[in-house]
Amino acid sequence: MRRGALLMFGALVAAASATSTAAAVNAWELIHPRAFDWQEAAHRTAIAKDLLRRLNLLASVVPPQSPQQQTLVLDEMAALDKLGTEAPPRRRSRLFMSRGYQHYRLLELIEETRGDLECILAAADIREEMHCWSLAAQHFGDEARLDLALSMLRSARLIPKDGQMPVTAQDPEVWYGEYGRGILQYIVVPYLGDAAGG
């Protein structure tokens, strides 16, 4: 009886310790890991929740695109797709460098990345979760799309300057790419190595 009580106490202490460590884990662990253990589901959940919180801070300052502007962008994209290789390069460049297109791409990137993080949090098993992590790494690592869109929207004063953002939402051009690399290095690759038996 005494031994059983000791084992139960040990299990409770271990669980409390894991919960306490998970509470200290956040997105910064993807850049400078200290306490993060990719095999701990609570740690992965804590990181996904913190990334979602940071992403939502950015999303909160990006205005929705008007239906008219979105229709213009989508119509031009469809027209260029229809022309295929016959589409004049200058016309493609005009679309790519338009504020409307970059606004559309930023909103699209935010929604794709949010979907990845929500998928991680809702995953039924680790294989599904890791698929979602790999997509999140791809979207966080899409620095070119993020950089150009943010630059254009800031120039047009559609979103605040970086210094006017909450600290955890500042410099997404720098940190999002780092998050993407960290997801690969500290979550996806170790998982694949473990799955392969190596």
Disulfide bonds with the S-S distance in Angstrom:
Cys119-Cys132 1.74
